[in-house]
Amino acid sequence: MDQVTKLASERAVVVFTSSRCCMCHSVTSLLANLGVNVAVYELDKEQRGREMERELASKLGRGAPVVPAVFIGGTLIGGTNRVMALHLAGELVPMLKNAGALWL
């Protein structure tokens, strides 16, 4: 099992970010404002960050931004566009509830 998959499966919501990424901050802020206790891994500060970045790049596909990478219930959801689209469609909160990240 690779490092990203291992970390993503340890918590209901995991976000891989970069400390200098404004979109990463937006996604983690949205999740926190919804009441989610997010596990955040800043790749530029992690000891194995480069390795995890390569793993994420292979999971996300060519041309996709590597961060933010959001996992809910151990499943890769995607980045900013996907999370915001789910939120605007009213699908994010039910997904978070199903993963056990929200109780209300």
N, C-alpha and C positions, 0 to 999 in steps of 0.2 A: 504494500500500500504506500502510495507516495505521501509526502508531507502535507500537501494541500488537502487531500482527501481525508487524511487522519484528523487534521485540525478542524475541517469543515463538519466532521461527524461528531465532534465532542460537545457542541452547543447547538441550540435551536436555530440561532442566527449568527452567522460568521461573515465578516466583511474583510476582504484583503484590500488594503489601501496604500497610499503613499502620503507621507506627512505634508507634501507640498501640493496636493491635488485638491482643488476647490470643489470639484464634483464629488470626490470621496467624502468631503466634509458635508456636503448637501445630503447625500444618501444616508450617512450615519446620523446626521441631525434629524432627518425625517423619521428614521426608525426609532431613535431615542424619544422624539416627541410623541410617537405613537405608544410609548411605554415599553419598548423592547429593550432588554438587556443584551446589547450586541457585543460579541467578541470581535475586537478589531485587531488586525495584524498589519502593521505598517511595514511594508516590504523593504523600504529604504532604511529601516532601523532594526530589522530582524537579522540575526546572524546568518541564516540560510535564505535570506530574502531573494537573492539572484536565482537560486535554484527554484524557489517557489514561484517566482515570476515566469520562469521558463515552463513550469508545469501548468500554470494558468494560461499562458499563451497557447499551449497545445490543446487545452480544453476549450478555450474560447474561439479558436480558429484564427486564420490569417486576417490581419487588418483590424481586428477588434481591439479596442483599448484593453489593457490588462487590468487596470484598476479604474474604478472600484469593481471588485468581483464579489457578488452577493450570493451566499448560500443560505437556503432556508430548509430546515429539516434534512441537512446533508446533501441537498440537491442544488446544483448550480442554477441560479435564476438568471443571472446576467449582470449587466452593468447599470449605469444611471438611466439610460433610456427605457430599459425593460422594467426597472423598479418604479419609475415615475408613471409609466403607462399602466402598470398593474394598479398603482395607487389611484390614478384618475379614473380607472374603470371600476373601482370598488372591489377589486380582487385581491389586493395586498393584505388587508386585515384578515379576511377569512383564511388566507394561506398561512399567515402568522399564527392564527388560532389553531389551525390544524397541526402545525409544527410544535405547538406547546409554548410558543413565545409570548402569547397574550392569553389572559384568562378571562377578560371581560367581553 
